Amino acid sequence: MALYAITYKYVDDAEKLGEVRPSHRAYLTGLLENGQNLASGPLTTAGPNTALLIFQADSIEQAAALSDDDPMVANGLVAERHVQEWNIVIGGFSH
């Protein structure tokens, strides 16, 4: 399995984001429990409404599919998304 860094830039709609956030967090918690989400959370210096997710998957397509099922993505609340394989050389996630 490889690691994938996924970045989200959310739409500027605090009300809708707030409505979907509980199901988004529940979904990511489920992925955490089964080992597919290693870490996720907001990027605090990248501007408002941005996040980083670190997924473990068999392929970039599988990582993207996991992201597609995120309620934030499924409800059209992610304006931009980038999925990139992350080759960790040094650090806590390295194999």
N, C-alpha and C positions, 0 to 999 in steps of 0.2 A: 504494500500500500504506500501511496505517496501522500504528501501534505499539500494542501491548497490554501492560498491566501485569497480571501474573497472580500472585496470592498463594496460597500453599499453607499449610495448617496440617496437619501430619502426625499420624497416630495415635500414641499413646504405646506403641510396641512396638519398642524398640531392636533386638531380634534380627531381626524381619522387615524393618525398615527397612535394616539392615545387609546382609541377603541380597539385597535388590532394588537397593540403591544402585549397584552396578557397571553394571547394565543401564540404570538411570535416567540415569546420567552418560553412558553410551555413546549413548543416545537423544538427549540434549540436545547432545552433541558433534556428532552427525549433523546436527541442526537448525542448529547454529552454522556448520558447514561449508557448508550450502546457503543461508545467509543468513536463516533464519527465527528463530533464537534469537540475539539480540544480546548478551544477558548473563543470567546466572542464578547464584543462590547463596543461602546462608542469610541471614536477617535476624537479626543478632546481639543486638539490643535488644528485639525483639518477643516475647520468650519462647522457650522451647525448641520445636524442631521446626517452625520457620516458614521460608518461602523466598519469594523474589521472582524472577520470570522475566520478561524483556522479549522479547516475540515480535513479529515483523513478519508481517502477514497481510493478505489482501484484505478480511476481514470479521471481526467478533467471533465469528461462528459458526466460521470457519476457525481462528481462534486457539484457541477452545474445543476444536475437534476435534484440533488438534495436542496440546493438553494431555491430552485423553482417551486418546491413544495413548502417553503417558508411562507407563512401567511402574509408577511409584508410584501413579498414578491407576488404571490398569487392574487393579492388584492390590489395590485398596481401601485403600491406605495414606494417602490424603489425606482427612482428616475434613472439612475446609472448603476451598473454592476460590472465588476471586473473579476474574473476568475483566473488565477495564475498558479501554476505549480511552483511550490516553494522548496528549494533544495537547501535544507539547513545543514551547514557544515559544523558549526559550533553552537551548543546551547542545549537547553533542557528538552527540546523536542527532537533532537538528533537521534538517529537510530544507531 
